[in-house]
Amino acid sequence: MSTAAASGLWLRGLSPREQFRRWWQARLPLSDTWVLGQRNIYILPTRAGFTFALTLVVMLLAAINYQLNLGYALTFALAGAGIVSMHLTHGNLRGLTLHLRPPASVFAGEATLLEVVLTNPGRTRFGLALRFERDNSPAPAAVAGPSRGFAWCDVSAGGQQTTHLALVPATRGWHGVPTLVVETVFPFGLFRAWTVWRPAGRLLAWPRPEDGAPPLPASAAVPGAESSRKRAADGGEFDGVRPWRRGDTMRQVVWKKVARSNELVSRETAGSGRQEVWLDWGQTSINGAEPRLARLAAWVLAADRAGLPYGLRLPGHELPPAAGAAQRVAALDALALWQ
């Protein structure tokens, strides 16, 4: 770490421990695939391990003091079991491959599930715990697992296991996936082996839609666009109908079909064209960039539910009218990334 960077950290009032943690993590590569080996697995005794070691020391001193041969045998047998458990704990992680699948976009304030796939080329691995490195990371907020922020799993021999962690982005825009920790204390809990992983994946958060947003702006017919229609042979009713849309007159409602299906539908009249609506930044009638984006997000969802083709106008960006899931995602992405 350069002198200027170290000075910046010190001026921000960070403790030496926090400075070291950031310096150390900055040396780790960003990757969505993480292979565990000798160079990236760390191991230390747990509190139970230190207690076990202290107990062995006391037993050894007692055996020396009283010249107990059985005391020597028991002490060295337990010490050997502890050394073997250290190798088993380290081997429980060694050889695993971790892969982060691309996270799905969600609205700000809602949880998305991160899918981490653990691939095991060797024997069965037990008691693996996955968590975020820091539960108090500022943004996005991290929520994981049912027990103290851990997601636990076992991986069968030569198999794969998918583990989920919930991530809640606080604001719209791009968010990096926080640093992850995979650890184990198997088999006896005397040692803790862990690895620190910095995924390269990012999560896009859409603006949270406004609650109780006003109705959509009025739709307009597209010049020169005629809907295809055909008459039924039994009485002159239009055979082609569509769901009722805001702006349709009562004369366009096909009341016979409404009576049969209990769904409000409209007929395409001879002079009607394809209807579309523009969702314009200037039509939001609200102050502030974020409230405007929230209202536009609510309108995008409303237009998508109504099946209306819609376009989006933002300062410096325009999305042509279209309909469907691809248009919804494109519009929400544009709102999330607008600056």
N, C-alpha and C positions, 0 to 999 in steps of 0.2 A: 504494500500500500504506500502511495506517495506521501511526502511530508504534508503537502497541501490537503490531501484527503484526510490524513490523520488530524490535522489542525481543525478541519471542518467538523469532524466527529467530536473532538474535544470541546469546541465552541458550542456545540449543541447540547452540552451537558450530559453526554453519554458516559456510563461507567466504563472502566477498563474491560470488564467482562463483556459488556455489550459491544465495545469496539472490537475486541478479539473475535466475538461471534460473527460480526459482519465481515471482518477481514477474511476469516476462515471460509465462510459460505461463499464469498465472492470468488474464491479460488476453485469452487466446484463448477463443473461444466453444466450448461443447460441442455437437458436431453429428455425426451419423452420415453426413452428406453434405458433402463439402468440394470446392468449386469453386476451381480454381487460377487466379489472375489476378495483376495487377501488385502488389496490396497484400499478398499472402501468399506470394510467392516471393522468396527471398533468393539472392544470388549473390556469390561471392568467388573469387579465384584459388586454385588448388591449389598444392601444393609444386612440381609440374612447371611450373605457370604462372608462379610467382615465378622459377624457374630460367630459364624462357624469356625473361622480361622482363629479367633480369640479363644474359643472353646478348645480347639486342638492344642494351642499353646499351654493352656491351663492343664490339660490332660497330660501333656508331655512333661511339664514340670512336676506334676504329682507322681508320674511314673519314675522320673529320675530320683525324686526325693525318697520314695518308698521302695525303689528297686523292684518295680512290678513288671515282670516280663509280659504278662497279658496286657498291661496298660500300654507298653510299647507297641505290641501287636495291634491293639485296637486303634491307637492314635495313628499309626502309619497306614492302616487299612482305610480309615476314614479320610486321611489326607490323599491317598491314592484315588479314592472315589471322587474327591473334590476336583483333582486334576483331570480325571476322565470327564467329569461333568463340564469342565471348561471347554474341552475339545468338542463335546457334543453340542454345547450351546453355540459355539462358533460355527460348527458344521451345519447347524439347523438353518442358517442363512446362506452359507457359501454355495454358490452355483445357481441361485435363483435369478430369474430375469423378471424385472418389473416393467410393465408397459402401461402408459396412460392413454386411454382413448380420448379423441377430441371431445371436449365438453359441449353440451348443447346450450344454445342461447336461451336466456330466460329474462323475465322482467326484473328490474331492480327491486330488491327486497324479497324476492322469491328464491327458494332453494333449488339448486341443480345438483344432480348426482354425478360425482366424478367416478369413473369406472377404471379401476386399476386391476390389470390382469397379471397374476403371478404364475409364471411357468416354471415347473419343477422337472429337471431332467434326471433326477436321482431318486433316492428313497423318500418316503413320506415325511413331510415337515409338519410339525405340530406347534400350536400355540404362537402363531405369528400375529403381531399387532401392528396396525397401520394407523397413523395419526398425523395431524399437522404439527410442524415443528414448534410453532408458537400459537397457542389458543387465543392470545390477545393481539394478534396481528391487526393493524388498523383497518384495512379494506383490501379485499372483501372479507367480511366476517366469516369465520370458519366454524362449522358445527359438524361434529363427526361422532359416530358410534354410540352405542347404548351405555358404555361404562367409561367415565372419565375421559371422554373424547377418543377412545380407542375403537377400531373396527377389528375384530378378531377373526381369524380363519385358520384352517388347516389345508394343506395342499397334498393331494394323493401322489403316490409315486408315478413319475412320468406323466403327470396330468397338469391341468390348469385350474385356477380358481379366480373368480372375479370378486373383488371387494369394492364396496361403495362408501364414499365419504360425501357428506352434504356440504355444499359451498353456497353461501348467501352473499351475492354482490350488493353493496350498499348503494351504489350510484350507477348511472348509465355509463356506457363506454367499455373499453377494453380493461380487463383485469388479469394479471398474471396469476397462475396457480401457486399458492403458497408452498414453501418448502415442506417436504414430507419426510417422515421418519418411519422406518420399518424396524421393529425390534422383537426380541424374544428372550425369555428367561428359562426356556425348556432345557433340561428336564427337571432340575431340582430347585431352581430359583436362586442359586448361589452366584450366578454370573448373569450379566445383562449384555447381550450383543446387539448392536444396532448399526444402521446405515442412515446417512442423510442424503436426500435426493432432491434436486432442484429441477422440476419438470419445466420444459420449454413451452407447454401448451398455454393458451390464453382463452379466457371466457369473455364473450360479448354480452353485456347486459343492456336490454332495451329500456326505454323510459317507462316508468310505472304508469299505466293508463289512469286518467282522471276518473274518480268516482262521481257518478251523477253528471256526466258530460252532457251538454246540450245536443239536440238532434243534429244529424248530418246536414251540411249545406244542401240546398236544392239541387237536384240532378237536372241535366239538360240533354236533349236529343243530339246525337251526333249527325251533322249534316251529311246527307247522301247515304246513310245506313238504313236499309230496310230489313225488317225481320221476315223470315220465310214463314208462310202460312199455307194451309190447305183446308178446304172445307170437308166436313164429314158428309157421307152420302145420305144421312137421314134427316137433315133439317136445317142446314145452313149454319150450324154452330162451328166456330173455329176449332180445329182439332189441336193446334199448337197453342199451349198456354205456358205461362211462366209464373213463378211466385210473385205475390203482390209486393210492390216497391213503394217507398215513400214518394208521393207526387202523383200516383195513379188516381184517376177519378173514379167515382162510384160506378159510372157507366162502363168502365173497363173490367169490372169484377165479373167473373163468370159464376153467377149465383147457383146455377145447377150443379156445377162441380163442387162448389162450396157446400151445398146441401148434402152431396153424396160423400165427400171425403172430409168435411169439416176443416179444410185448409183453405186459406184465403189466396186465390189465384186470379190473375188478370189475363185478358186476351190481348193479342197484338192487333191493333187497329191498322187500317190501311195507311194512315198517314204517320204512324208512329215509327220512330227510328230507335236505334240502340241508345239506351240511356247511360250516361256516365256522370261522375261527380268529381270535382276537383277539391282536394283538401289543401287549402291555402293557408300559409302562415299568417297572412293579413286578415283572414276571416275568423281567427280564434277569439278576438275581442277580449283579450286578457293580457295583463302585464306580466313581464318576466319571461325569460327564455325557457326555463324548466317547466313552468305551468303551461306554456304554449305547446311544448313538446308532449307533455302528458295528455293534453286535450287532443292533439293530432293522433297520438297513439290510440286513444279511445275511439276516435273516428275511423281509424284504419280497421280496427276490430269490428266496428259496427258495419262498415261498408262490406267487409269480407263476409260477415254473417248474412247480410242482405243479398249477397251475390252480385253486387253492383261493380262494374268496372270503375276504377278510380285512379286518379293521378295525384301526385304529391308535389307541392311547390314550397320549397324552403329558400331562404336567402342564399343565393349562389348555387342552388341545386334544384333540378326538376326531374321528377320521375314520370315518364309517360303513362297514360291510363292503361290498365290491364286488370285482370281478375285472377283469382286462384291463390293457391298456397305460395307459389313463387313470388307473386306480387306482394303478398302480405309480408313475407320475410324480407324482401328488398326494401319495402317501405319502413319497416321497423328498424332494419339495419341503418338506413339513411338517418332516421331520427336518433338512433343511438350514437352515431359517429359525427353528427353535425356539430360544428364548432362556431 
